[in-house]
């Protein structure tokens, strides 16, 4: 699997944000995917972690 570029990640986030309905339960999966993409975009890992996050897949 190839890594996405910063521009591709940002475009994917914008596309997902456009799908948000305002209903917390309907948006839960979309917000989770946005969070995962933002973590990849920002290079964030959980604190005190030398391995990738297992819980969210970042």
Biotite code that builds the C-alpha atoms (Angstrom):
import biotite.structure as struc

atoms = struc.array([
    struc.Atom([0.000, 0.000, 0.000], chain_id="A", res_id=1, res_name="UNK", atom_name="CA", element="C"),
    struc.Atom([1.396, 3.378, -0.961], chain_id="A", res_id=2, res_name="UNK", atom_name="CA", element="C"),
    struc.Atom([1.377, 6.316, 1.404], chain_id="A", res_id=3, res_name="UNK", atom_name="CA", element="C"),
    struc.Atom([-0.978, 9.160, 0.576], chain_id="A", res_id=4, res_name="UNK", atom_name="CA", element="C"),
    struc.Atom([0.473, 12.624, 0.045], chain_id="A", res_id=5, res_name="UNK", atom_name="CA", element="C"),
    struc.Atom([-0.435, 15.520, 2.328], chain_id="A", res_id=6, res_name="UNK", atom_name="CA", element="C"),
    struc.Atom([-2.685, 16.925, -0.400], chain_id="A", res_id=7, res_name="UNK", atom_name="CA", element="C"),
    struc.Atom([-4.447, 13.580, -0.878], chain_id="A", res_id=8, res_name="UNK", atom_name="CA", element="C"),
    struc.Atom([-5.053, 13.251, 2.870], chain_id="A", res_id=9, res_name="UNK", atom_name="CA", element="C"),
    struc.Atom([-6.434, 16.797, 3.071], chain_id="A", res_id=10, res_name="UNK", atom_name="CA", element="C"),
    struc.Atom([-8.721, 16.203, 0.084], chain_id="A", res_id=11, res_name="UNK", atom_name="CA", element="C"),
    struc.Atom([-10.006, 12.967, 1.601], chain_id="A", res_id=12, res_name="UNK", atom_name="CA", element="C"),
    struc.Atom([-10.706, 14.736, 4.915], chain_id="A", res_id=13, res_name="UNK", atom_name="CA", element="C"),
    struc.Atom([-12.633, 17.527, 3.130], chain_id="A", res_id=14, res_name="UNK", atom_name="CA", element="C"),
    struc.Atom([-14.664, 14.956, 1.213], chain_id="A", res_id=15, res_name="UNK", atom_name="CA", element="C"),
    struc.Atom([-15.559, 13.145, 4.437], chain_id="A", res_id=16, res_name="UNK", atom_name="CA", element="C"),
    struc.Atom([-16.398, 16.407, 6.226], chain_id="A", res_id=17, res_name="UNK", atom_name="CA", element="C"),
    struc.Atom([-18.892, 17.183, 3.449], chain_id="A", res_id=18, res_name="UNK", atom_name="CA", element="C"),
    struc.Atom([-20.726, 13.946, 4.335], chain_id="A", res_id=19, res_name="UNK", atom_name="CA", element="C"),
    struc.Atom([-21.310, 14.929, 7.982], chain_id="A", res_id=20, res_name="UNK", atom_name="CA", element="C"),
    struc.Atom([-24.996, 15.232, 8.849], chain_id="A", res_id=21, res_name="UNK", atom_name="CA", element="C"),
    struc.Atom([-24.852, 16.737, 12.339], chain_id="A", res_id=22, res_name="UNK", atom_name="CA", element="C"),
    struc.Atom([-26.320, 13.558, 13.827], chain_id="A", res_id=23, res_name="UNK", atom_name="CA", element="C"),
    struc.Atom([-23.731, 12.234, 16.262], chain_id="A", res_id=24, res_name="UNK", atom_name="CA", element="C"),
    struc.Atom([-24.679, 8.590, 15.760], chain_id="A", res_id=25, res_name="UNK", atom_name="CA", element="C"),
    struc.Atom([-24.746, 8.742, 11.971], chain_id="A", res_id=26, res_name="UNK", atom_name="CA", element="C"),
    struc.Atom([-21.498, 10.712, 11.875], chain_id="A", res_id=27, res_name="UNK", atom_name="CA", element="C"),
    struc.Atom([-19.562, 8.489, 14.295], chain_id="A", res_id=28, res_name="UNK", atom_name="CA", element="C"),
    struc.Atom([-17.841, 6.337, 11.650], chain_id="A", res_id=29, res_name="UNK", atom_name="CA", element="C"),
    struc.Atom([-17.088, 9.329, 9.417], chain_id="A", res_id=30, res_name="UNK", atom_name="CA", element="C"),
    struc.Atom([-15.602, 11.289, 12.341], chain_id="A", res_id=31, res_name="UNK", atom_name="CA", element="C"),
    struc.Atom([-13.502, 8.263, 13.290], chain_id="A", res_id=32, res_name="UNK", atom_name="CA", element="C"),
    struc.Atom([-12.117, 8.031, 9.756], chain_id="A", res_id=33, res_name="UNK", atom_name="CA", element="C"),
    struc.Atom([-11.434, 11.800, 9.723], chain_id="A", res_id=34, res_name="UNK", atom_name="CA", element="C"),
    struc.Atom([-9.597, 11.460, 13.048], chain_id="A", res_id=35, res_name="UNK", atom_name="CA", element="C"),
    struc.Atom([-7.443, 8.621, 11.706], chain_id="A", res_id=36, res_name="UNK", atom_name="CA", element="C"),
    struc.Atom([-6.561, 10.624, 8.585], chain_id="A", res_id=37, res_name="UNK", atom_name="CA", element="C"),
    struc.Atom([-5.732, 13.728, 10.646], chain_id="A", res_id=38, res_name="UNK", atom_name="CA", element="C"),
    struc.Atom([-3.422, 11.671, 12.854], chain_id="A", res_id=39, res_name="UNK", atom_name="CA", element="C"),
    struc.Atom([-1.632, 10.355, 9.759], chain_id="A", res_id=40, res_name="UNK", atom_name="CA", element="C"),
    struc.Atom([-1.477, 13.873, 8.327], chain_id="A", res_id=41, res_name="UNK", atom_name="CA", element="C"),
    struc.Atom([0.035, 15.269, 11.523], chain_id="A", res_id=42, res_name="UNK", atom_name="CA", element="C"),
    struc.Atom([2.242, 12.257, 12.251], chain_id="A", res_id=43, res_name="UNK", atom_name="CA", element="C"),
    struc.Atom([0.662, 11.820, 15.680], chain_id="A", res_id=44, res_name="UNK", atom_name="CA", element="C"),
    struc.Atom([1.037, 8.714, 17.827], chain_id="A", res_id=45, res_name="UNK", atom_name="CA", element="C"),
    struc.Atom([-0.326, 8.098, 21.316], chain_id="A", res_id=46, res_name="UNK", atom_name="CA", element="C"),
    struc.Atom([1.848, 9.503, 24.110], chain_id="A", res_id=47, res_name="UNK", atom_name="CA", element="C"),
    struc.Atom([4.632, 7.233, 25.408], chain_id="A", res_id=48, res_name="UNK", atom_name="CA", element="C"),
    struc.Atom([4.153, 4.927, 22.433], chain_id="A", res_id=49, res_name="UNK", atom_name="CA", element="C"),
    struc.Atom([6.980, 3.547, 20.370], chain_id="A", res_id=50, res_name="UNK", atom_name="CA", element="C"),
    struc.Atom([4.543, 1.480, 18.291], chain_id="A", res_id=51, res_name="UNK", atom_name="CA", element="C"),
    struc.Atom([1.650, 2.503, 16.094], chain_id="A", res_id=52, res_name="UNK", atom_name="CA", element="C"),
    struc.Atom([-1.730, 2.908, 17.723], chain_id="A", res_id=53, res_name="UNK", atom_name="CA", element="C"),
    struc.Atom([-3.550, -0.412, 17.657], chain_id="A", res_id=54, res_name="UNK", atom_name="CA", element="C"),
    struc.Atom([-6.865, 1.055, 18.806], chain_id="A", res_id=55, res_name="UNK", atom_name="CA", element="C"),
    struc.Atom([-7.337, 3.515, 15.966], chain_id="A", res_id=56, res_name="UNK", atom_name="CA", element="C"),
    struc.Atom([-4.904, 2.178, 13.361], chain_id="A", res_id=57, res_name="UNK", atom_name="CA", element="C"),
    struc.Atom([-2.821, 5.355, 13.072], chain_id="A", res_id=58, res_name="UNK", atom_name="CA", element="C"),
])
